[in-house]
Amino acid sequence: MADKFSTAPPRGMRDILPDEVELRDVATERILAVYRGYGFRRIETPALESLTLLAGSDSGENEKLIYKVLKRGEDLDAALRSGSRELADLGLRFDLTVPLARYYAENHARLPDPLKAIQIGPVWRAERPQKGRYRQFTQCDIDVLGTASAVVEVELILATCEALRAAFDLADLTVRINDRRILTLIAGACGFAGRDQGRFFITFDKLDKIGAAGVLAELREAGHEAAAIARFEGLLPDLQKGEPTPESLRASLGAGAGEAAAAFGWLTAIIQAATGQLPAGARVRFDPTLVRGMGYYTGTIFEIVAADFPSSIAGGGRYDRMIGRLLGREVPACGFSIGFERLVALLGERRGAGPVAASPPVAQAPRIALLVDGGADLTAALAAARALRAEGNLVSLELRRKNLGKQLDDFAVHGVRGYATVQDGRAVVKPLAGPRERR
Amino acid sequence: MADKFSTAPPRGMRDILPDEVELRDVATERILAVYRGYGFRRIETPALESLTLLAGSDSGENEKLIYKVLKRGEDLDAALRSGSRELADLGLRFDLTVPLARYYAENHARLPDPLKAIQIGPVWRAERPQKGRYRQFTQCDIDVLGTASAVVEVELILATCEALRAAFDLADLTVRINDRRILTLIAGACGFAGRDQGRFFITFDKLDKIGAAGVLAELREAGHEAAAIARFEGLLPDLQKGEPTPESLRASLGAGAGEAAAAFGWLTAIIQAATGQLPAGARVRFDPTLVRGMGYYTGTIFEIVAADFPSSIAGGGRYDRMIGRLLGREVPACGFSIGFERLVALLGERRGAGPVAASPPVAQAPRIALLVDGGADLTAALAAARALRAEGNLVSLELRRKNLGKQLDDFAVHGVRGYATVQDGRAVVKPLAGPRERR
């Protein structure tokens, strides 16, 4: 086989070495501990879903990136015979939200109501490979299904901030919060017609990247009405400057009664309740320029930014109409997703863990190599290893090599903290210096 | 979308409810704790591999069950234009051994030597759906790559037995052990020609199921030489009865020197070393009728059976030539795999956990529902919840419903152990009886 193909993983995917797996596992455990503390529980769905579900889920660009699975057996033969282009019936999930909606629609009678779900698992997107982005990556979501109350938003914010602190030691956090209903009110107040609002939001969403002048230019280029653009330009200072509050924006817009106006009070309540409970260093800030890309959001939307971190590290929102499309009755839903991959990469950089970690990436039980000669001393070595394990060590029996110095260096490179030999039936442990000190 | 398709997961796959995920997570954590104690470390490979790798891996029936992923973009267009039947380039992995071999061949320079790998993850097989078998399921393997010594076999046996005890409370365990070299010696001693031995082993492997008479009949039907069958019949009592030892079989066979004869001493050493260390209730037994299906085994093979359990619950063996086919130089390798899915099913049966668990499936922190009215008491409730969490509880804020009795019943059904209300700024917790007591 060796001459036929490379041993590299498929393009855009990657193997994960033990040091990084440990980093990921510890981060995962810490996130789970926080989420469980808030009453969330893990669920699992299959990696594969029907293409009908995935391709009809209103998930925008992601639907173009589905890995499709070839039909099998007679179904495939029939498709090929008929010259059909419908050669696939299943696809790998591209996110965890669409499968969650299907899961809830299918299993709701057997699930707690509300369902407070944790999902941590891989998703797949056939994206153009680029630095730091992979075609298989882990998503980490919490969602509450079945509760329309803003209590959900508050819990999601608190739990997510606490998880970011526990798993990634991030404390200087800003939760940006907005509401789709307010965005619609802004668009309406400026005079953008309903059918133009989707395009308006896509451009508005670029404010962080291209600035106010860039957004206005793009709106003009797109042919929006000049009067609407002018009104929007007049409103921009109120949206961007002086830390607007929901009530101050409401006053600027002169919003009346109705659903949209209710969103201001809704956000004020969330911000007040969360602010009183957030750990030191974290804050919630109303940001009427926050848009977020997904088409399925219906209410609250949020993102978290951390000091010294260029992009947002978590995001989510309320999507009260997605499940209704599958179940036939509406189920309120709201979720928050942590940018697991980029945060694990941050952990790795911080601890200097490259392909070969210079030091154990995380606090864990000491790893000890117990040297054996492979023959007569095995029984004594096994007993000695057991005794070391009972003291809380991670103990690997290792055959002693001729070049012991080289062998010890190798141990140290891979994070082994001590080596042991058996003397008079007992293990004698000696510390191993880290590779930096040894070299 | 609702009228277009069912919300069921794809055929042969399943959704996992929170109670079962918790059962699986606890089992996984306990297995990992034991394996880590023995110096094994988790690795991860992508779910997708190249079809070239998967289909050329000498993995027998499994290669027929690959979920194939359609090519994308220009590659797909080209394949369709040319009328090629090669429409797929990737496949979902059907086991964890073939990806491990590729992983080692690709990354060996950055990995510890030997590599002691843990893999726990999903695999996919497009099998005919049947009761208790799914098309996506979890495998749980440990492997040692790079060590030819029997120390590896001893560690694999000890670690696996300890994991079975820790995770599934199974103590009455019998490790059946044999060696492919001994099987070859048996076949040769009976006079089965080299080219017939593969078919002979497949029939021999059915001894447990169809008995000696059945095996002999099948060998005759298959047209094996009558003299060889007769010699095999004469040998059968020595293979089956009176707990043969490697040395007793060696005497029966009159085996001479060479590699095959070395296998007897090899097994004797493994059995002796492991026997001295196994926990009470577990034993290692030489079983010259153990065959195991995979074509890639080259030496030791083993299986574990538990009292009162019909099929084997773990299996593995040495496959010293698989990695060489990818790497160009031979790397000794040996692994042991736990039947994770069937053992988790056993846990679920034992604890009476059906679709709705009657009681918390595993020991964990108590889950408490903190009732809130959604409005004015939110700040006090959040503070009270935090205080309860600090005491080690898992606390979910839940909106109080009109029918509180029904709501408390629902909590109990889903394993909530207490409910709390806030009085004078503090949580007052009352126990919830399990659903059995309540009904």
HADDOCK unambig.tbl for C-alpha pairs under 7 A between the chains (distance, minus, plus):
assign (segid A and resid 1 and name CA) (segid B and resid 325 and name CA) 5.92 0.50 0.50
assign (segid A and resid 1 and name CA) (segid B and resid 326 and name CA) 6.09 0.50 0.50
assign (segid A and resid 2 and name CA) (segid B and resid 325 and name CA) 5.91 0.50 0.50
assign (segid A and resid 2 and name CA) (segid B and resid 326 and name CA) 4.60 0.50 0.50
assign (segid A and resid 2 and name CA) (segid B and resid 327 and name CA) 6.59 0.50 0.50
assign (segid A and resid 2 and name CA) (segid B and resid 328 and name CA) 6.74 0.50 0.50
assign (segid A and resid 7 and name CA) (segid B and resid 102 and name CA) 5.54 0.50 0.50
assign (segid A and resid 7 and name CA) (segid B and resid 105 and name CA) 6.45 0.50 0.50
assign (segid A and resid 7 and name CA) (segid B and resid 106 and name CA) 5.28 0.50 0.50
assign (segid A and resid 8 and name CA) (segid B and resid 106 and name CA) 5.95 0.50 0.50
assign (segid A and resid 9 and name CA) (segid B and resid 49 and name CA) 6.60 0.50 0.50
assign (segid A and resid 10 and name CA) (segid B and resid 49 and name CA) 5.97 0.50 0.50
assign (segid A and resid 10 and name CA) (segid B and resid 50 and name CA) 6.28 0.50 0.50
assign (segid A and resid 13 and name CA) (segid B and resid 46 and name CA) 6.44 0.50 0.50
assign (segid A and resid 14 and name CA) (segid B and resid 45 and name CA) 6.80 0.50 0.50
assign (segid A and resid 14 and name CA) (segid B and resid 46 and name CA) 6.33 0.50 0.50
assign (segid A and resid 15 and name CA) (segid B and resid 44 and name CA) 5.97 0.50 0.50
assign (segid A and resid 15 and name CA) (segid B and resid 45 and name CA) 4.71 0.50 0.50
assign (segid A and resid 15 and name CA) (segid B and resid 46 and name CA) 6.50 0.50 0.50
assign (segid A and resid 15 and name CA) (segid B and resid 103 and name CA) 6.86 0.50 0.50
assign (segid A and resid 16 and name CA) (segid B and resid 43 and name CA) 6.00 0.50 0.50
assign (segid A and resid 16 and name CA) (segid B and resid 44 and name CA) 5.06 0.50 0.50
assign (segid A and resid 16 and name CA) (segid B and resid 45 and name CA) 6.35 0.50 0.50
assign (segid A and resid 17 and name CA) (segid B and resid 43 and name CA) 5.72 0.50 0.50
assign (segid A and resid 18 and name CA) (segid B and resid 41 and name CA) 5.97 0.50 0.50
assign (segid A and resid 18 and name CA) (segid B and resid 42 and name CA) 5.69 0.50 0.50
assign (segid A and resid 18 and name CA) (segid B and resid 43 and name CA) 5.17 0.50 0.50
assign (segid A and resid 21 and name CA) (segid B and resid 42 and name CA) 6.31 0.50 0.50
assign (segid A and resid 21 and name CA) (segid B and resid 43 and name CA) 6.15 0.50 0.50
assign (segid A and resid 36 and name CA) (segid B and resid 394 and name CA) 6.01 0.50 0.50
assign (segid A and resid 37 and name CA) (segid B and resid 389 and name CA) 6.20 0.50 0.50
assign (segid A and resid 37 and name CA) (segid B and resid 393 and name CA) 6.67 0.50 0.50
assign (segid A and resid 37 and name CA) (segid B and resid 394 and name CA) 4.14 0.50 0.50
assign (segid A and resid 37 and name CA) (segid B and resid 395 and name CA) 5.79 0.50 0.50
assign (segid A and resid 38 and name CA) (segid B and resid 394 and name CA) 5.96 0.50 0.50
assign (segid A and resid 38 and name CA) (segid B and resid 395 and name CA) 5.15 0.50 0.50
assign (segid A and resid 38 and name CA) (segid B and resid 396 and name CA) 5.31 0.50 0.50
assign (segid A and resid 39 and name CA) (segid B and resid 394 and name CA) 5.38 0.50 0.50
assign (segid A and resid 39 and name CA) (segid B and resid 395 and name CA) 5.03 0.50 0.50
assign (segid A and resid 39 and name CA) (segid B and resid 396 and name CA) 4.26 0.50 0.50
assign (segid A and resid 41 and name CA) (segid B and resid 18 and name CA) 5.97 0.50 0.50
assign (segid A and resid 42 and name CA) (segid B and resid 18 and name CA) 5.70 0.50 0.50
assign (segid A and resid 42 and name CA) (segid B and resid 21 and name CA) 6.30 0.50 0.50
assign (segid A and resid 43 and name CA) (segid B and resid 16 and name CA) 5.99 0.50 0.50
assign (segid A and resid 43 and name CA) (segid B and resid 17 and name CA) 5.73 0.50 0.50
assign (segid A and resid 43 and name CA) (segid B and resid 18 and name CA) 5.17 0.50 0.50
assign (segid A and resid 43 and name CA) (segid B and resid 21 and name CA) 6.13 0.50 0.50
assign (segid A and resid 44 and name CA) (segid B and resid 15 and name CA) 5.97 0.50 0.50
assign (segid A and resid 44 and name CA) (segid B and resid 16 and name CA) 5.06 0.50 0.50
assign (segid A and resid 45 and name CA) (segid B and resid 14 and name CA) 6.79 0.50 0.50
assign (segid A and resid 45 and name CA) (segid B and resid 15 and name CA) 4.72 0.50 0.50
assign (segid A and resid 45 and name CA) (segid B and resid 16 and name CA) 6.35 0.50 0.50
assign (segid A and resid 46 and name CA) (segid B and resid 13 and name CA) 6.44 0.50 0.50
assign (segid A and resid 46 and name CA) (segid B and resid 14 and name CA) 6.32 0.50 0.50
assign (segid A and resid 46 and name CA) (segid B and resid 15 and name CA) 6.50 0.50 0.50
assign (segid A and resid 49 and name CA) (segid B and resid 9 and name CA) 6.60 0.50 0.50
assign (segid A and resid 49 and name CA) (segid B and resid 10 and name CA) 5.96 0.50 0.50
assign (segid A and resid 50 and name CA) (segid B and resid 10 and name CA) 6.28 0.50 0.50
assign (segid A and resid 67 and name CA) (segid B and resid 69 and name CA) 6.51 0.50 0.50
assign (segid A and resid 68 and name CA) (segid B and resid 69 and name CA) 5.60 0.50 0.50
assign (segid A and resid 68 and name CA) (segid B and resid 70 and name CA) 5.52 0.50 0.50
assign (segid A and resid 69 and name CA) (segid B and resid 67 and name CA) 6.52 0.50 0.50
assign (segid A and resid 69 and name CA) (segid B and resid 68 and name CA) 5.60 0.50 0.50
assign (segid A and resid 69 and name CA) (segid B and resid 69 and name CA) 4.38 0.50 0.50
assign (segid A and resid 69 and name CA) (segid B and resid 70 and name CA) 5.74 0.50 0.50
assign (segid A and resid 70 and name CA) (segid B and resid 68 and name CA) 5.52 0.50 0.50
assign (segid A and resid 70 and name CA) (segid B and resid 69 and name CA) 5.74 0.50 0.50
assign (segid A and resid 70 and name CA) (segid B and resid 70 and name CA) 5.67 0.50 0.50
assign (segid A and resid 102 and name CA) (segid B and resid 7 and name CA) 5.56 0.50 0.50
assign (segid A and resid 103 and name CA) (segid B and resid 15 and name CA) 6.84 0.50 0.50
assign (segid A and resid 105 and name CA) (segid B and resid 7 and name CA) 6.45 0.50 0.50
assign (segid A and resid 106 and name CA) (segid B and resid 7 and name CA) 5.28 0.50 0.50
assign (segid A and resid 106 and name CA) (segid B and resid 8 and name CA) 5.95 0.50 0.50
assign (segid A and resid 110 and name CA) (segid B and resid 356 and name CA) 6.53 0.50 0.50
assign (segid A and resid 112 and name CA) (segid B and resid 414 and name CA) 6.35 0.50 0.50
assign (segid A and resid 149 and name CA) (segid B and resid 374 and name CA) 6.88 0.50 0.50
assign (segid A and resid 151 and name CA) (segid B and resid 374 and name CA) 6.60 0.50 0.50
assign (segid A and resid 273 and name CA) (segid B and resid 379 and name CA) 5.91 0.50 0.50
assign (segid A and resid 325 and name CA) (segid B and resid 1 and name CA) 5.92 0.50 0.50
assign (segid A and resid 325 and name CA) (segid B and resid 2 and name CA) 5.90 0.50 0.50
assign (segid A and resid 326 and name CA) (segid B and resid 1 and name CA) 6.10 0.50 0.50
assign (segid A and resid 326 and name CA) (segid B and resid 2 and name CA) 4.59 0.50 0.50
assign (segid A and resid 327 and name CA) (segid B and resid 2 and name CA) 6.59 0.50 0.50
assign (segid A and resid 328 and name CA) (segid B and resid 2 and name CA) 6.75 0.50 0.50
assign (segid A and resid 356 and name CA) (segid B and resid 110 and name CA) 6.52 0.50 0.50
assign (segid A and resid 374 and name CA) (segid B and resid 149 and name CA) 6.89 0.50 0.50
assign (segid A and resid 374 and name CA) (segid B and resid 151 and name CA) 6.58 0.50 0.50
assign (segid A and resid 379 and name CA) (segid B and resid 273 and name CA) 5.93 0.50 0.50
assign (segid A and resid 389 and name CA) (segid B and resid 37 and name CA) 6.21 0.50 0.50
assign (segid A and resid 393 and name CA) (segid B and resid 37 and name CA) 6.68 0.50 0.50
assign (segid A and resid 394 and name CA) (segid B and resid 36 and name CA) 6.03 0.50 0.50
assign (segid A and resid 394 and name CA) (segid B and resid 37 and name CA) 4.15 0.50 0.50
assign (segid A and resid 394 and name CA) (segid B and resid 38 and name CA) 5.97 0.50 0.50
assign (segid A and resid 394 and name CA) (segid B and resid 39 and name CA) 5.40 0.50 0.50
assign (segid A and resid 395 and name CA) (segid B and resid 37 and name CA) 5.80 0.50 0.50
assign (segid A and resid 395 and name CA) (segid B and resid 38 and name CA) 5.16 0.50 0.50
assign (segid A and resid 395 and name CA) (segid B and resid 39 and name CA) 5.05 0.50 0.50
assign (segid A and resid 396 and name CA) (segid B and resid 38 and name CA) 5.31 0.50 0.50
assign (segid A and resid 396 and name CA) (segid B and resid 39 and name CA) 4.26 0.50 0.50
assign (segid A and resid 414 and name CA) (segid B and resid 112 and name CA) 6.36 0.50 0.50
